[in-house]
Amino acid sequence: MPKQTFFNLSEQKRKKLLESAEMEFTRAPLFEASIANIIKTAGISRGSFYQYFQDKEDLYFYLLEDKLKKGKIYFSGLLAKHHGDLIEALIELQNYFLLALSDEEEKQFLKNALLYTTHRVESSFTSIWDTYLDNQEFKKVGELINREYLNSTAEKELLHIFKMVSALAFNNLIEKTVKGLSDEEAMDSFKLSMSLLKQGIYKHND
């Protein structure tokens, strides 16, 4: 997380620094990115940079998690749109990450994150569900889900479903990036995963 001195900056200065960082992390993955390039574009000194952030990783993950936070907010709206159908809302959320992000710089930023994925990168993506545990947001989202569609309505099992799906979604993004799948191919693959999850992979004996 940024230091308090970062939040004490004017909105214009914060925006300039974040835009400069995004340019650099779009140009190169985290391990190749240069603080020198960031501070040159932002027009600040190296000393000032370290007053705002611990290191470039600190700045990078602040940017990444801020982008993913938008997905969490979007998800609540999708649940309402699909009348509480969890699977349909998740499919459209994945579509948002694959298709709706039409900005090429935005896509390249996320592509760099996925190509050089680490446990922390994966945690940032999958925490789209985990963070609901510790605040009222989880309860709010839980209330939007139509439990009549589900075999189980226990909160613990619902969270486990979220974790399973987030792992599938993350792997789908990795597969698209590594294999060079088109957005449509990646989306078809994710829809198949969701269909199998919805139906179950074992036959049901009456």
C-alpha positions as MATLAB code, in Angstrom:
seq = 'MPKQTFFNLSEQKRKKLLESAEMEFTRAPLFEASIANIIKTAGISRGSFYQYFQDKEDLYFYLLEDKLKKGKIYFSGLLAKHHGDLIEALIELQNYFLLALSDEEEKQFLKNALLYTTHRVESSFTSIWDTYLDNQEFKKVGELINREYLNSTAEKELLHIFKMVSALAFNNLIEKTVKGLSDEEAMDSFKLSMSLLKQGIYKHND';
ca = [
       0.000    0.000    0.000;
       1.158    3.569   -0.637;
       2.441    5.587    2.295;
       0.245    8.326    3.748;
       2.418   10.954    2.036;
       1.098    9.700   -1.316;
      -2.496   10.319   -0.254;
      -1.506   13.756    1.017;
      -0.558   14.779   -2.534;
      -2.979   16.783   -4.638;
      -5.238   14.728   -6.890;
      -3.396   16.060   -9.949;
       0.014   14.918   -8.648;
      -1.290   11.490   -7.637;
      -2.871   11.059  -11.042;
       0.344   12.076  -12.834;
       2.427    9.587  -10.858;
      -0.035    6.727  -11.416;
      -0.299    7.490  -15.137;
       3.508    7.505  -15.403;
       3.702    4.169  -13.600;
       1.009    2.625  -15.781;
       2.901    3.713  -18.897;
       6.039    1.981  -17.632;
       4.269   -1.210  -16.515;
       2.510   -1.320  -19.879;
       5.858   -0.991  -21.659;
       7.525   -3.722  -19.614;
       6.663   -6.394  -17.035;
       7.325   -5.661  -13.387;
      10.848   -7.110  -13.173;
      12.008   -5.084  -16.210;
      10.203   -1.848  -15.326;
      12.365    1.117  -14.381;
      11.777    3.501  -11.489;
      13.988    5.967  -13.382;
      11.484    6.034  -16.261;
       8.548    6.471  -13.889;
      10.020    9.411  -11.978;
      11.267   11.074  -15.167;
       7.779   10.993  -16.707;
       6.133   12.006  -13.438;
       8.601   14.846  -12.893;
       9.577   13.845   -9.349;
      12.843   12.913   -7.662;
      13.839    9.385   -6.653;
      13.732   10.511   -3.030;
      10.153   11.677   -3.448;
       9.212    8.329   -4.993;
      10.363    6.475   -1.879;
       8.380    8.877    0.281;
       5.250    7.654   -1.494;
       5.952    3.950   -2.095;
       8.172    1.294   -0.542;
       9.433    0.138   -3.952;
       8.216   -0.418   -7.513;
       6.396   -3.614   -6.461;
       4.383   -1.592   -3.962;
       3.327    0.837   -6.684;
       2.659   -1.950   -9.206;
       0.323   -3.934   -6.972;
      -1.503   -0.804   -5.911;
      -2.259   -0.159   -9.589;
      -3.191   -3.785  -10.316;
      -5.502   -4.137   -7.341;
      -7.151   -0.795   -8.122;
      -8.022   -2.102  -11.600;
      -9.389   -5.350  -10.192;
     -11.441   -3.453   -7.612;
     -13.525   -2.086  -10.488;
     -14.396   -5.678  -11.381;
     -15.754   -6.281   -7.879;
     -18.045   -3.271   -8.128;
     -19.161   -4.335  -11.611;
     -19.942   -7.847  -10.348;
     -22.595   -6.628   -7.913;
     -24.397   -4.902  -10.769;
     -24.209   -8.061  -12.876;
     -25.803  -10.157  -10.138;
     -28.717   -7.749  -10.027;
     -28.945   -7.746  -13.832;
     -29.074  -11.569  -13.970;
     -31.608  -11.850  -11.105;
     -29.141  -13.522   -8.771;
     -27.848  -16.125  -11.242;
     -24.265  -16.530  -10.048;
     -22.971  -18.406  -13.105;
     -24.424  -15.977  -15.644;
     -23.037  -13.028  -13.686;
     -19.591  -14.656  -13.580;
     -19.634  -15.342  -17.316;
     -20.373  -11.696  -18.033;
     -17.696  -10.601  -15.553;
     -15.131  -12.716  -17.409;
     -16.401  -11.230  -20.642;
     -15.663   -7.813  -19.108;
     -12.036   -8.754  -18.510;
     -11.637  -10.389  -21.935;
     -13.663   -8.177  -24.238;
     -14.886   -4.987  -22.607;
     -11.357   -3.795  -21.829;
     -10.936   -2.435  -25.320;
      -8.128   -0.056  -24.378;
      -4.942   -1.619  -25.751;
      -2.745   -0.150  -23.008;
      -5.059   -1.607  -20.376;
      -4.870   -5.005  -22.037;
      -1.080   -4.851  -22.272;
      -0.801   -3.961  -18.583;
      -2.854   -7.021  -17.625;
      -1.031   -9.180  -20.179;
       2.315   -8.292  -18.579;
       0.871   -9.244  -15.199;
      -0.345  -12.603  -16.505;
       2.763  -13.519  -18.526;
       5.032  -13.043  -15.535;
       2.585  -14.259  -12.952;
       3.654  -14.816   -9.370;
       1.766  -15.991   -6.307;
       1.109  -12.353   -5.426;
      -0.288  -11.605   -8.904;
      -2.562  -14.644   -8.647;
      -3.634  -13.590   -5.154;
      -4.550  -10.133   -6.477;
      -6.842  -11.671   -9.076;
      -8.429  -14.299   -6.836;
      -8.891  -11.839   -3.960;
     -11.805  -10.486   -5.966;
     -13.729  -12.977   -3.801;
     -11.586  -13.341   -0.677;
     -11.888   -9.722    0.359;
     -15.641  -10.116    0.723;
     -15.047  -12.197    3.864;
     -13.873   -9.363    6.070;
     -16.445   -6.709    5.361;
     -20.068   -6.000    4.668;
     -19.571   -6.362    0.928;
     -19.679  -10.152    1.160;
     -23.061   -9.978    2.881;
     -24.314   -7.525    0.273;
     -23.221   -9.780   -2.598;
     -24.580  -12.844   -0.814;
     -27.978  -11.210   -0.591;
     -28.007  -10.655   -4.352;
     -27.442  -14.344   -5.141;
     -30.560  -16.373   -5.800;
     -30.005  -19.367   -3.510;
     -32.754  -21.360   -5.260;
     -30.264  -22.104   -8.036;
     -27.768  -23.689   -5.619;
     -27.568  -27.086   -3.945;
     -26.011  -25.491   -0.890;
     -26.720  -22.120    0.663;
     -24.167  -22.216    3.504;
     -21.922  -19.136    3.551;
     -18.754  -21.250    3.904;
     -19.635  -23.352    0.868;
     -20.657  -20.283   -1.105;
     -17.238  -18.759   -0.488;
     -15.619  -22.012   -1.617;
     -17.619  -21.821   -4.853;
     -16.304  -18.281   -5.347;
     -12.725  -19.515   -4.879;
     -13.182  -22.372   -7.345;
     -14.610  -20.051   -9.958;
     -11.938  -17.400   -9.448;
      -9.260  -20.067   -9.998;
     -10.974  -21.112  -13.233;
     -11.270  -17.487  -14.350;
      -7.610  -16.770  -13.577;
      -6.452  -19.903  -15.412;
      -8.607  -18.907  -18.364;
      -6.841  -15.526  -18.557;
      -3.449  -17.255  -18.287;
      -4.385  -19.740  -21.030;
      -5.521  -16.934  -23.322;
      -2.295  -15.007  -22.781;
       0.150  -17.927  -23.035;
      -1.548  -19.748  -25.916;
      -2.500  -16.575  -27.763;
      -6.201  -17.446  -27.852;
      -8.613  -14.951  -29.295;
     -11.052  -13.299  -26.900;
     -13.839  -15.420  -28.376;
     -11.886  -18.699  -27.974;
     -11.044  -17.866  -24.367;
     -14.667  -16.943  -23.654;
     -15.938  -20.205  -25.184;
     -13.505  -22.135  -22.987;
     -14.680  -20.321  -19.860;
     -18.336  -20.880  -20.731;
     -17.616  -24.607  -21.059;
     -15.962  -24.623  -17.623;
     -18.971  -22.866  -16.145;
     -21.362  -25.252  -17.852;
     -19.530  -28.266  -16.422;
     -19.492  -26.682  -12.992;
     -23.181  -25.933  -13.216;
     -24.114  -29.460  -14.309;
     -21.547  -31.368  -12.289;
     -19.260  -33.930  -13.887;
     -20.905  -37.032  -12.421;
     -24.170  -38.558  -13.476;
     -26.996  -38.081  -11.026;
     -28.641  -41.341   -9.989;
     -32.338  -41.015   -9.320;
];
